[in-house]
């Protein structure tokens, strides 16, 4: 699982470099996300633009990443592929996560809200 990150003023953008988050990589994803959120600012933005497939293990890993953030930290999602967006909608996880259409609008929105 390849995750890269870039820090802005009060947000860490974590980009998933793979096109799938599934059972084969879910544990590694959770571990890497935990490490990135532990050392991160108050907002973590998970950029899912490259992810075209997310199974139940992958969804569980994203939810586990949400549960692993520190008190006062937020995990937000951005740039969901339509098939991934559908998984979040069907499981109603789109009501749990803040989901942005793109990283640019999320970072701009965060900057304007500050």
N, C-alpha and C positions, 0 to 999 in steps of 0.2 A: 504494500500500500504506500503510495507516494503522496505525502501531504507537504505542501510548501506554505509559507506564511509571509505576510508583510504587515508591519505595524504602522498605523496612522496615529493621530493624536490620542484618541481614546477607544480605538477599535483595532483588533487583530483580525485580518482577513486570512482565513485558512482555505487554500485551494486544494481540492481533491484532484490529483493528476491521473486517476484511473477512470475508466468508463463504467465500472461496476462497483457497487458495494454489496457484497453477498456473503454467504456463509464462509467462503474460502478466505476472506480478508477481514471479517467483522471484528475479530478479537484484536488484530493488529490495528485496525482503525480506531477502536475504543482506546487502546493504550496510547497511541500517538495523539489523539484528541485530548486525552487527560493530561498528557505532558504539556501540550500547547496551551491548554486553558489554565493549568496551574501557574504558569509563568506569564500569563497574559493579562491585559487590561480588563476593564469592566465589561466590555462588549467583545464577543467573539462572533464573527460573521463567517459562516461556512459556505464557501462558494462551490456550488454543485453543478456548474455549467458543463463540466466534462462527463458527468455521471448520467448515463443513458438507461441504466438498469439498477433497480434497488429491490431486493427481495425482503422477506420478513426478517431475516437475520440482519440485513443491512439497515432496515428500519429500526430494529431493536438496538443496533449499534449507535444510530443517531440519537435515539431516545436516551440511551445510556450516557452518551456524551452530554446531553442536556442535564441529566441527573448528577453528573460529575462536576459541573461547574461550581465554583465557590459561591458562598453566600454573597449576594450583591452583584454577581456576574450574570450576564445574559448571553444565551446562544441564539443567534438568528440565522436564517437560511437565505440564500440568494441564488437566482438564476437556475431554477429547477427546469429540467427537461420535461416536456409534456407527460411522458410516461411516469416519471418520478413524481411530478405534481399530482398525477392521478392516484398514486399509492397514498400520498399524504391526504388527499381528499377522501378517498374511500375508507381510510382508517380514522378519519376525523382528526388526524394529527395536524392538519392545517389550522385547527382551532387552538392548538397548543403552542405552536411555533409562530413567531413573526417571520413571514416569508416575503422577501423583496423580489421584484422582477429582475433586477440586476445588481451587481456589486456597486456600480456607479451610483445608482439611485439610493442604495442603502447607505453608502458612505456619505453622500451628499445630504441625505436625510438626517443622518446622525450628526453631521457637522452643523446643519441648520438648527437642529433641536438643542444644541449646546448653548 
